[in-house]
Amino acid sequence: MPDDTHLRVPLGAGTARAASTAVACLVAWVGTAALIASPPVSAKTCSGAVPPLGTVTRQPGDCPQGPGPLPGTRCSVFIVSCGGLTPLGVQVRETPPAPGVPERGTVVIGSGGGGSGFYSSQSNADSLLRSLVRLGFRVIERAWNGSEGWITAEGGLRLEACRYATLLTWIRDSLHVTGKFVATGNSGGSGEIAYALSSYGRAAILDLAVPTGGPPFSRMDYHCGADPAWAGQCPGIVPPESTDCVPYPACTLPPSSPACLQCGTAPTARQLFDDSVMGSGAVLDYPGLQVHFLYGRLDCSSAVSMGLLYANAITSGKAIEFVPDTPHFVAGTPVGREAIRRAIDLGTLGTVSVDRVALATGTDRVELRPRPFVTEAIFTVHLAAQGRARLAVYDLSGRRVATLLDGEPPAGDHEARFVPRAGASAVFFYHLVTPRGVVRGTIMRVR
């Protein structure tokens, strides 16, 4: 079995930039694993049991980490009690939409590792939150108390994720005002979301989930090297054209990693499997929910392999996107922040199809079916009058990948088919240009 815990180097690693990015990527994930609590001698054995949701109780006093960098934010302290676990404190920041902007919904956003810090404190991530506020979203950040956050070695990750599922539900019931309800988080934060969906039924309250850089807990028996079959499966899990890592992102953590010891000092493969996002009884179909996964092309950590394992297993609506020039913390680069902002913006357009919004003018319109599509998308273009018309499709880099209509067709409906090449982007943009204006939209392919 190859040692997949070694550093994976992005293409072009001869340059100082690529080498430093690779090291930073590894440090980010290994540092995350190191922040997870090592199990005490009395650590409970993982059973895979999923408890009922718990309670959230407001506490007096101010947040130790303050209201943060966004104006108008209020911060409160709560205690989350769940599943027989030790009650855990959490700081919750709430930032309303920008003044004068209609409220579109709520975005709950979580940092990685055990989530003991606020997302906005990392690598210019506050600019992402500012952009969401300007779009009309109420932004909620959480920071769990203690150095290890929500991951406390009290019976495994799956059990401990009850805290996030409980908090997410309380936010939906108590802070959410109107519009769409969205969850996003990076690395360990994406793990919280994944457990909430697969084990705690929280797809029922969410309209959109945007996990980034993970989830790293999809199959802990694989991740911790307890199942040798993973060595043969992992090299093919990440499409070669989607990553800049050579030969591919890492596959495992050292068995001695604290993340692998949440079920005790000598967990069995079965215990690790039961503790996984995809463990016994996991739900992998979420009707009515779109899950949009984002990974950095420079992320060479095992969180990518683990995340794609879960993403590929989901049988309902999903999109998988790799962001160029971006490491493990997706919001750490301008292009990464824009990818998250765009996923939330376009994924929360309410009952108005994302394929018919933006600059629609006159009576020209574009309809798309199915939505999202798997292998083929069928456009129906309604033109108000005869004249010059061009319908083109572009990928995430802005490169035109198809021209579906180009000429002077008569007024009325025109049908065109779009079949992207294998391995192409999961998200595309289209522009219909006529003398009456431009109709722009987004289409998503699920795999």
Helices and strands as residue ranges (DSSP letters): E 9-10, H 16-35, E 55-59, E 74-81, E 88-95, E 105-110, G 119-121, H 126-135, E 137-144, H 157-160, H 162-174, E 180-186, H 188-198, G 202-204, E 208-212, H 220-223, H 230-233, G 234-236, G 240-242, E 245-246, G 258-261, H 269-274, E 290-296, H 302-313, E 318-323, G 330-332, H 334-347, E 365-369, E 377-383, E 389-394, E 400-407, E 412-418, E 427-434, E 437-444
